[in-house]
Amino acid sequence: MQQQNHTITYLKNYCPSDFLIKRVHLHFDIQDDQTVVRSILDIQRNPKTKTQKVPLVLNGEELHLQAVFLDGKALIKNEYVVDEKHLTIQIVPDQFILETQVVIFPKKNTTLMGLYQSRHNLCTQCESEGFRRITYFLDRPDVMSHFTTTLSADKNKYPILLSNGNLIEEKELEHNRRWVHWEDPSLKPCYLFALVAGDFDLIQDTFITLSNRTIDLYLYLEKGFRDQGDYAMLALKKSMKWDEEKFGREYDLNRYMTVAVSDFNMGAMENKGLNIFNTKYILAKPQTATDTDYINIERVIGHEYFHNWSGNRITCRDWFQLTLKEGLTVLRDQLFTEDMTSQGVARIDVVNTMRNHQFPEDAGPMAHPIRPESYLKIDNFYTATVYEKGAEVIRMVRTLLTPDIFRKGMDYYFSHYDGQAVTTEDFIAAMEAASGKELTQFSRWYHQAGTPVLRVKTKYDANKKTYTIIIKQSCPPTPGQENKLPLHLPFAIGLIGKNCEDLTLQLQDENKSVKGTKILEIKKLEETFTFVDIAENPAPSLLRHFSAPVEMQYDYTNEELALLLRCDSDAFCRWEAGQRLMMNVIKAVAEAIAAGKNPVVDPILINGIHQLISKPMRDLNLLSRLLMFPSLKYLLTHLPQIELDVIFEAKTLIEKTVAETLKEAFEKLLKDNILFHDYVYNIIECGHRRIKNCALYYLLKHDKEKYHLLAFEQATQANNMTDQFGALGALNDLAVSHREKALAQFYERYQHEPLVVNKWFSLQASSTLPTVINEVKKLLHHPAFDINNPNNVYALLVTFGQNTLRFHAKNGEGYQLMVDQVLLIDAKNPQVSTRVVQPLTQWKQMDSVRGALMKQALQRLAQSNKLSDNLFEIVSKSVG
């Protein structure tokens, strides 16, 4: 690596701020090419710190300082020091007013952190360390202040001027300018500050809270997209009602504002009273949004709203505690989605995300606990580990305590820590206080990285009618953590009899029995549990509802898996049985191909799928999940001894065999689920569309003209985006003219809908056709592609990086393409470049040839002396 100056931050070195900022007044004078920011800070020394008479050091980056005043006196240049990252004043009193004036240039801000321009509007992103790009400040979450904000701007260019809290006053100024005054009555850290200035369409509504207060709701949309905002407003009202009912949380301000912008690094931001969203998670109408889009919009709107309590009113003491707000709020949005859709299907989708994104992270060079110990750039730890695994950890608390006691723990947490910046230890203490349950060992989940492995064995004694389960836990070494301690976790189990019913479960030495699911608590490296009065040798339904984020190893027979696929009452375990059965069959076929033998598809899989579709279940969304094979990425991880191309060949052969054998059944499934009326979004109709498109996917495995034409007609004539996109997806891996025509017509029709164009990009980047890398190269120069727009980059480059087959072409062409783009992007937007580079960091999980080429690509990045801190941290850890 090129030598650069980098400062690592360690959790062990945390100290409270030497100074506190009680009140903040900001004034933004917005001009055409620049914005003047005047801040007035009411500062005092922190009485809780031991340091005395230390200088005041404020964070600030990319700021052009014009003036500094201390208690009204202008400071001259030898009374303060300014460098690239700080403003330091050596001598200050114990309490004082500091005023600064700076100039910033939003149009030139390509990082999309701080104040920047999106299309013709201005907006902010301050989490985690963006506020320092707006003005000089103590940019850390444990400094909580009262903010007032005034803004002035040209009233024609910026008729809408928004900030946090309540609107106090607005007036007209001379020279065609307008002035507004906002005041936020709540205490908040600066990362929750927000500002929006521009010209928007507006949707207004109200919500009546449980205490009969009226909340004014405002949804601001970029001009021309007013017709795509109604569902977002509905989702917000559902979120507010759900949080009242499930967690007793009522909204506190008089208004709740949401703004959607096209240029945004993340999905959305929970700024107090003024959420700013990526348009991807707001805009929806049947012609442009899929069912999945509707579900994700509802989930993300819920997530940001739920942050009002789990993140805003109670925030993080420091950024190492990020999972305190994000893990908890992800769990809350998951529970919300389960209630709004289907509990089992929502859980399966979460597990799929964990296995395809978080588990590889745990196995890679950036592996870290949900509460990291150190970082170079905290931006790099907005990860699946901190968010999704963090949610799984809190879900385990909920399982161990029971949902009712968990709710009591949440009530305790909200009441005791409201208005404070706290730690994960405080959260666990709240759960212990409310439940009386000791969670010291459980807290290891916060400190220990890696995916635990549970090795399970069972034994049935027909004479004693006992069923014994032995569970051994371990965890592989991760960077900086060679030795792992045993974890405390819930292990949910059921036993399925041959008549497809859950057996009654009673443990030895226990008096109570349950029918269905039993929660076992695992604490030791090895645990043994014996169930009594088990009249037959059952099929074990293990890790029900994915009760812990672990890899579970158990030697199921294909017959047991087929039984569970047909009968298990737990949706996750039913799906898991199908995934394991499919993987077993893929393994057998792949081994035969590799050995030059004639591969045979085990009929037990075909019969299992036939049973599913010949008598379709009520939950068609679940059925669609049960019919889909594991991802190539997941298969590659679990079949490391088999070459990637062989796995793909085996998977393709099996899917084609299933399709040909069950052709009539799939044709009937498709026909039975065609909806002839106009599109309606609800979970039942989602199921009809999803299973119809699943059937179409299988029928196209026949590679026959009539099915190509069927898919083409649906792709070009369907009255909703779900069916159009589903048909395009079914055609996407076929080298046929109908694919090219459908893609061309799709772009022609939707070229003025940016989010739909992103779908068009992602489809082509995800194709398994051997021409895909050339298509990606061409699309990089397409007029609709803007490398400065994160959504464009995610749709094309991040999707291509997730294309397991073609990104990992043996000649390494995909890796070199990615390095070229990462270097271009990093110079403008480091947060986006680190998203794009992620697939290369998994080089140790690939075969020796591909792994060596991936490492060479990373070394090429490492040779640059212009890497951002964000990218440097990831590359240095990956190459080392």
Secondary structure, DSSP 8 states (H G I E B T S, - for coil): --------EEGGG----SEEEEEEEEEEEE-SS-EEEEEEEEEEE-TT----S--EEEE--S-EEEEEEETTEE--GGG-EE-SSEEEES---SEEEEEEEEEE-GGG-TT--EEEEETTEEEEE-TTTTGGGTS-B--STT-EEEEEEEEEEETTT--EEEESSEEEEEEEETTTEEEEEEEEEEEEEGGG--EEEE-EEEEEEEEE-TTS-EEEEEEEEETT-GGG-HHHHHHHHHHHHHHHHHH-----SSEEEEEEES--SSSEE--TTEEEEEGGGT---TTT--HHHHHHHHHHHHHHHHTTTBTTTEEESSGGGHHHHHHHHHHHHHHHHHHHS-HHHHHHHHHHHIIIIIHHHHTSTT---SS-SEES-GGGG-SHIIIIIHHHHHHHHHHHH-HHHHHHHHHHHHHHHTTEEE-HHHHHHHHHHHH----TTGGGGGT--S--EEEEEEEEETTTTEEEEEEEEE---BTTB-S-----EEEEEEEE-TTS-B-EE-BTT----EES-EEEEE-SSEEEEEE----S--EEEESGGG-SSSEEE----HHHHHHHHHH-SSHHHHHHHHHHHHHHHHHHHHHHHHTT------HHHHHHHHHHHHS--S-HHHHHHHHS---HHHHHHH-TTS-HHHHHHHHHHHHHHHHHHTHHHHHHHHHHT---S----SHHHHHHHHHHHHHHHHHGGG--HHHHHHHHHHHHH-SSHHHHHHHHHHHTT--SHHHHHHHHHHHHHHTT-HHHHHHHHHHHHH--STTHHHHHHHHTTSTT--TT-HHHHIIIIIHHHT-HHHHT-TT-HHHHHHHHHHHHHHTT-HHHHHHHHGGGGGGGGS-HHHHHHHHHHHHHHHT-S---HHHHHHHHHHH-
